[in-house]
Amino acid sequence: MNIAPSRRCCSSFPAGRRHPVGRHPNDVPVSTWPNSPEVGAYPADVVREQRRLDRATDLVLIFPVYWWSMPALLKGWIDRGFVNGWAFEVSPTSGLRPRLQALTTHLLPIAGADSGAYERHGYEKALRAQIEHGIVDYCGSRRGATEFIYESEQES
């Protein structure tokens, strides 16, 4: 696997702590939460993750591409934490108000196929629309680097 792009991206950030997503169980469906814009209405593990992101300047999502998107564990982490009242606000009077303007989000999707396959089938365009526009832009985060790592299953 060619990890040079991820090293280049991450080397520009100051040394800090890593917080793997896999440590947080996705056991509380969003539909069971109170319909409240207050962050305190969410489970403690969700509030901890939101506080970590409140202190961060950059969020780097490094993930294997599963079915032209991110894995369910990462999507679940986003679904649980990037919620109305914290990542954005939606109300009948003010409409959509993104709230993550202080955060820059970088994406490093790791793809098994080559760039030609992604181009021919529109996979990269679809993934970018879903994640960059559908999540990053919706929440008001700045778009950072997005660099696909292609042919990850090939020997270097």
C-alpha positions in Angstrom: 0.0 0.0 0.0 1.3 3.5 -0.8 0.9 5.5 2.4 3.0 8.5 1.2 -0.1 10.7 0.6 -1.4 10.2 4.2 2.1 10.9 5.6 2.3 14.1 3.6 -1.1 15.2 4.8 -0.6 14.3 8.4 3.0 15.8 8.6 1.6 19.3 8.2 -0.3 19.0 11.5 1.3 19.7 14.9 1.9 16.6 17.0 -1.2 15.7 18.9 -3.3 12.9 20.2 -5.0 10.3 18.1 -8.5 9.2 18.7 -9.5 6.1 16.8 -13.2 6.0 15.9 -13.5 2.3 16.6 -13.4 2.7 20.4 -17.0 4.1 20.4 -19.8 1.7 20.1 -22.7 2.7 17.8 -25.4 1.4 20.2 -27.8 4.3 20.5 -29.9 4.9 17.4 -30.3 8.6 16.6 -34.1 8.3 16.4 -34.2 7.5 20.2 -32.5 10.8 21.2 -34.5 13.7 22.5 -35.3 16.3 19.8 -33.2 18.9 21.5 -30.6 21.3 20.1 -28.7 21.1 23.4 -25.5 19.1 23.2 -26.1 17.8 26.8 -29.1 15.9 25.6 -26.8 13.4 23.9 -25.1 10.3 25.3 -21.9 11.0 27.2 -19.6 9.3 24.6 -21.1 11.5 21.9 -20.5 14.7 23.9 -16.9 13.6 24.6 -16.3 13.3 20.8 -18.0 16.7 20.1 -15.8 18.3 22.8 -12.6 16.8 21.2 -13.7 18.2 17.9 -14.4 21.6 19.5 -10.8 21.7 20.5 -9.5 20.6 17.1 -8.6 22.7 14.1 -8.4 19.7 11.7 -10.2 16.4 11.3 -8.5 13.8 9.1 -10.7 10.9 8.0 -8.6 8.0 6.7 -10.8 5.2 5.6 -11.0 2.3 3.1 -13.7 2.8 0.4 -16.5 0.3 1.0 -19.2 0.3 -1.7 -18.1 3.8 -2.9 -18.4 5.3 0.5 -17.0 5.2 4.0 -17.3 2.1 6.3 -20.4 1.9 8.4 -18.4 2.4 11.7 -17.2 5.8 10.5 -20.6 6.8 9.1 -22.2 5.8 12.4 -19.7 8.0 14.3 -20.6 10.9 12.0 -24.4 10.2 12.3 -24.2 10.0 16.1 -22.1 13.1 16.6 -22.7 15.6 13.7 -26.2 16.4 14.9 -28.6 19.3 14.9 -27.6 21.6 17.7 -23.9 20.9 17.5 -22.7 20.5 13.9 -25.5 22.6 12.4 -28.8 24.1 13.4 -32.0 23.7 11.5 -35.1 25.7 12.5 -38.3 26.8 10.7 -37.4 30.5 11.3 -33.6 30.5 10.5 -33.3 27.6 8.2 -29.9 25.9 8.1 -27.0 27.4 10.1 -23.8 25.4 9.8 -21.7 25.5 13.0 -18.3 23.8 12.2 -16.6 26.7 10.5 -13.6 26.5 12.8 -12.9 22.9 11.6 -11.0 21.8 8.5 -11.9 18.3 7.3 -9.4 16.3 5.2 -10.3 13.0 3.5 -7.9 10.2 2.6 -10.1 7.4 1.0 -8.1 4.2 0.4 -9.3 2.5 -2.7 -8.5 -0.9 -4.0 -9.1 0.0 -7.7 -7.0 2.2 -9.9 -7.8 5.9 -10.7 -9.0 4.9 -14.2 -11.8 2.8 -12.8 -12.9 5.5 -10.5 -12.9 8.0 -13.3 -14.8 5.7 -15.8 -17.5 4.8 -13.3 -17.8 8.2 -11.5 -16.9 6.7 -8.1 -14.7 9.5 -7.0 -17.2 12.1 -8.0 -20.0 10.3 -6.2 -17.9 9.9 -3.0 -16.9 13.5 -3.1 -20.5 14.7 -3.5 -21.7 12.5 -0.7 -19.0 13.3 1.8 -17.5 16.7 0.8 -20.9 18.3 -0.1 -23.3 16.2 1.9 -21.4 16.2 5.2 -18.5 18.7 5.3 -20.2 21.6 3.5 -23.6 21.0 5.2 -21.9 21.4 8.6 -19.8 24.4 7.5 -16.5 22.8 7.9 -13.7 24.0 5.6 -12.7 21.5 2.9 -9.1 20.5 3.4 -7.1 18.0 1.3 -8.9 15.1 -0.3 -6.4 12.6 -1.8 -7.4 9.2 -2.9 -4.9 6.4 -2.4 -5.5 4.1 -5.3 -4.5 0.5 -5.9 -4.1 -0.1 -2.1 -4.2 -3.9 -2.5 -1.3 -3.9 -5.0 2.2 -4.6 -3.8 4.4 -1.5 -4.0 
